[in-house]
Amino acid sequence: MKELSLKYGCNPNQKPSRIFMDSGELPIEVLNGRPGYINFLDALNSWQLVKELQQATGLPAAASFKHVSPAGAAVGLPLSDTLKKIYFVDDLPIELSPIACAYARARGADRMSSYGDFIALSQPCDKATALIIKREVSDGVIAPDFTEEALEILREKRKGTYNVIKIDADYKPEPIERKQVFGITFEQGRNEVRLDDDKLFENIPTLNKQFSEEARRDLMIALITLKYTQSNSVCYVKDGQAIGIGAGQQSRIHCTRLAGSKADIWWLRQHPKVMNLPFVDNIRRADRDNTIDIYISEDHDDVLADGAWQQFFKERPEVLTMEEKKEWIAKNQKVALGSDAFFPFGDNIERAHKSGVEYIAQAGGSVRDDHVIMTCDKYGIAMAFTGVRLFHH
């Protein structure tokens, strides 16, 4: 098949719409549903991300994509009991496979952003992964294959309209890519930079030059995630998963703050008060996620005030105070941080340190590099200048 017609483009008024190949066959097969223009943008970008993550780490990988940027990305490390609970997979009637663990991590780290996601899996989708997907609000999934059990589960989702795409894992695109803007064609070589090379971390200008194996893995995950994230972008990673992604901001400082606040929310969700919130029976998953987000925030009265809390809780929970939040966030450690280019100011480092960042990889090359290095040294952070920019548009 060389061409596939789509329902419409980015918006309903943008017709006609299609994907096609100038030569050769499309490397995809739609097994269910009718994917749209944005669905395919998310599918093909997220597939590249997970394929590269698996090549770099040797572990199965998953991504949760929203509007051409990852909301989450992770590799398939086992889940602790705490993570199983905050990702709401502790009640699954089946053991979680590595690829299921990868998706639980990718989906669970930022559940608000992942709502209505498009999923990418680096390995065939199995029953355990399909059972996780089944219960979440999602637009579709792309993978190199699907087991019969998984396909049967997914074909029942969204009244039979759920988008399921199989991709040829061996497909390699042409080395030159093109796009049109305002009737003008842009052409460039594909971004084939390898981010799994230890030489990326050889230029370490900070006093602390120690990167653990886990830190190197997490920094690679951060950089690969950034390669498929709309610039400017910053990514916090811990234990094999992105825990905070800030993307598409004009200021990298704001990217760092946005991603840092997401990382803090991920960590706060593991606070005992949050894990033991007494939700009413049969609360909708989206309402539960939103309630947790508000409970953690400064707007907690929106769900704790009289007349409000009864909608969400069996009994009124205690407030999670600012002092408790600061004390808990201070316990987060060994977080890795990647940037798609250079950090222009030490402010980025100051903010990152508050969220437990101990390792940083960034391009370097700013006129303020000395100030950034000095700020890292102040907090004992190990930072590598990669010399690689990862702008993506």
Secondary structure, 3 states (H helix, E strand, C coil): CCEEECCCCCCCCCCCCEEECCCCCCCEEEEECCCCHHHHHHHHHHHHHHHHHHHHHCCCEEEEEECCEEEEEEECCCCCHHHHHHCCCCCCCCCCCHHHHHHHHHHHCCHHHHCCEEEEECCCECHHHHHHHHHCCEEEEEECCECHHHHHHHHCHHHHCCEEEEECCCCCCCCEEEEEECCEEEEEECCCCCCCCHHHHCCCCCCCCCCCHHHHHHHHHHHHHHHCCCCCEEEEEECCEEEEEEECCCCHHHHHHHHHHHHHHHHHCCCHHHHCCCECCCCCHHHHHHHHHHHHCCCCHHHHCCCCHHHCECCCCCCCCHHHHHHHHCCCCCEEEEECCCCCCCHHHHHHHHCCEEEEEECCCCCCHHHHHHHHHHHCCEEEECCCCCCCC
